[in-house]
Amino acid sequence: MIICSTDSIPGKKVVKVFGLVRGNTIRARNIGRDIKAAFKHIVGGEITDYTKMMAETREQALDRLAEDAEKLGANAIVGLRFTTTSIMQGAAELLVYGTAVAVEEDD
């Protein structure tokens, strides 16, 4: 599965558009991470627990996006975008979306 943020893929031509596909996940912070983050906030620096959590969250949303596209028969996704929304204090949704397409080699 080719996934890109551009509207086209160099060397490929779009032969079919399946439409919008998406993947999302909602994550909540955890009290242990919040305590460690509070200490890190005092001394400064990267909050690695949150960095790791967000990386895992992005990968899960991308996996769900690819599954959605594969169900339609797509072999690529173009126009990829990420967005986040606060659901409640301490919890947020990460949504990734794009257009599922079928591509083949450009002649």
C-alpha positions in Angstrom: 0.0 0.0 0.0 1.4 3.4 -1.1 0.4 6.1 1.3 1.3 9.7 0.6 0.3 13.3 1.4 0.6 14.5 -2.2 -2.3 14.3 -4.7 -0.3 12.2 -7.1 2.4 9.6 -7.0 5.4 10.1 -9.3 5.6 7.3 -11.9 2.1 6.1 -11.2 -1.3 7.0 -12.7 -4.6 6.8 -10.9 -6.9 4.4 -12.7 -9.8 4.4 -10.1 -10.9 6.5 -7.2 -12.6 4.7 -4.4 -13.2 7.7 -2.2 -12.6 8.8 1.4 -10.9 6.4 3.8 -10.1 7.0 7.4 -8.5 5.5 10.5 -8.8 6.9 14.0 -8.0 6.1 17.6 -8.8 7.8 20.9 -6.2 7.8 23.6 -6.3 9.0 27.2 -3.3 10.1 29.2 -2.4 8.0 32.2 -1.8 9.2 35.7 1.7 7.7 35.9 2.8 9.5 32.7 1.2 12.7 33.9 3.3 12.7 37.1 6.5 12.0 35.2 5.5 14.8 32.7 4.9 17.2 35.6 8.5 16.7 36.8 9.8 17.0 33.3 7.9 20.2 32.9 9.9 21.7 35.8 13.3 20.8 34.5 12.5 20.9 30.8 13.2 18.5 27.9 11.3 15.9 25.9 8.6 14.0 27.6 9.5 10.6 26.1 6.5 8.7 27.4 4.2 11.0 25.5 6.4 10.9 22.4 6.2 7.1 22.4 2.4 7.2 23.0 1.8 9.6 20.1 4.0 7.5 17.8 2.0 4.4 18.6 -1.2 6.3 18.2 -0.2 7.5 14.7 0.8 4.0 13.6 -2.5 2.5 14.9 -4.5 5.1 13.0 -2.4 4.6 9.8 -3.0 0.8 10.1 -6.7 1.3 10.3 -6.6 3.7 7.4 -4.8 1.1 5.2 -7.3 -1.6 6.3 -10.2 0.7 5.2 -8.6 1.3 1.8 -7.8 -2.4 1.3 -11.4 -3.4 1.9 -12.4 -1.2 -1.0 -9.7 -2.8 -3.3 -7.3 0.2 -3.3 -3.6 -0.1 -3.6 -2.7 3.5 -2.6 -4.0 6.4 -0.6 -3.3 10.0 -1.7 -3.9 13.3 0.0 -3.2 12.0 3.5 -4.0 14.3 6.4 -3.8 14.1 10.2 -6.1 15.9 12.6 -6.6 15.8 16.3 -9.6 16.6 18.5 -9.9 16.9 22.2 -12.7 14.5 23.4 -12.5 15.4 27.1 -9.8 16.6 29.5 -6.9 14.1 29.1 -8.3 12.3 26.1 -7.9 13.1 22.4 -8.8 11.6 19.0 -6.2 11.2 16.3 -7.9 10.9 12.8 -6.0 10.2 9.6 -7.8 10.4 6.3 -7.2 10.4 2.6 -8.5 9.3 -0.8 -8.3 5.6 -1.6 -7.2 5.0 -5.2 -6.0 2.2 -7.6 -2.7 3.1 -9.3 -0.6 1.4 -11.9 2.7 2.2 -13.6 2.7 5.3 -15.8 3.6 4.5 -19.3 
